[in-house]
Amino acid sequence: MLLTKRSIPFRDITITDDPALAAEMHERSGSHLVPQVFIGEQLVGGFDELCALDKSGELEKMLGG
């Protein structure tokens, strides 16, 4: 909802039924928890980290805005 509310385009990838995608996400993030948020190739973390970046203004900077 945060990304939609801010009109930030995103791609939602469901890994539940795809073990290969789940393994890739774990390899990239080091975590089995979802969601895992990436901006480009950079791991932001989960929802709490995304919210913290938004509140601090860093999310806008990361997105080049």
C-alpha positions as CSV (number, residue, x, y, z in Angstrom):
1,M,0.0,0.0,0.0
2,L,2.8,2.4,0.8
3,L,4.3,2.2,-2.7
4,T,0.8,2.4,-4.3
5,K,-0.1,5.4,-2.1
6,R,3.2,7.2,-3.2
7,S,2.6,6.3,-6.8
8,I,5.9,4.3,-6.9
9,P,5.8,1.6,-9.5
10,F,6.8,-1.8,-8.3
11,R,6.7,-5.5,-9.3
12,D,5.2,-7.9,-6.8
13,I,6.8,-11.4,-7.2
14,T,5.0,-14.2,-5.5
15,I,7.5,-16.9,-4.4
16,T,5.1,-19.2,-2.5
17,D,4.6,-21.8,-5.2
18,D,8.0,-21.5,-6.9
19,P,10.9,-23.1,-4.9
20,A,13.5,-21.7,-7.4
21,L,12.3,-18.1,-6.9
22,A,12.2,-18.7,-3.1
23,A,15.8,-19.9,-3.2
24,E,16.9,-16.9,-5.3
25,M,15.2,-14.5,-2.9
26,H,16.9,-16.2,0.1
27,E,20.3,-16.1,-1.7
28,R,19.9,-12.4,-2.5
29,S,18.5,-11.3,0.9
30,G,19.8,-13.9,3.3
31,S,16.2,-14.2,4.7
32,H,13.2,-16.5,4.2
33,L,10.9,-13.8,5.5
34,V,8.6,-11.9,3.1
35,P,8.3,-9.3,1.9
36,Q,11.8,-8.5,0.8
37,V,12.0,-5.2,-0.9
38,F,14.7,-4.4,-3.4
39,I,15.3,-1.1,-5.2
40,G,17.2,-2.2,-8.3
41,E,19.7,-4.7,-7.0
42,Q,19.9,-3.1,-3.5
43,L,18.1,-4.9,-0.7
44,V,16.1,-2.4,1.4
45,G,14.8,-5.1,3.8
46,G,11.2,-5.7,4.7
47,F,8.2,-3.5,5.2
48,D,9.4,-1.9,8.4
49,E,12.7,-0.8,6.8
50,L,10.8,0.5,3.7
51,C,8.6,2.6,6.0
52,A,11.6,3.9,7.9
53,L,13.2,5.0,4.7
54,D,10.0,6.7,3.6
55,K,9.6,8.6,6.9
56,S,13.3,9.7,6.9
57,G,13.1,10.9,3.2
58,E,15.7,8.5,2.2
59,L,13.3,6.5,0.0
60,E,12.8,9.5,-2.3
61,K,16.5,10.0,-2.5
62,M,17.1,6.3,-3.4
63,L,14.4,6.6,-6.1
64,G,16.1,9.6,-7.6
65,G,13.3,12.0,-6.7
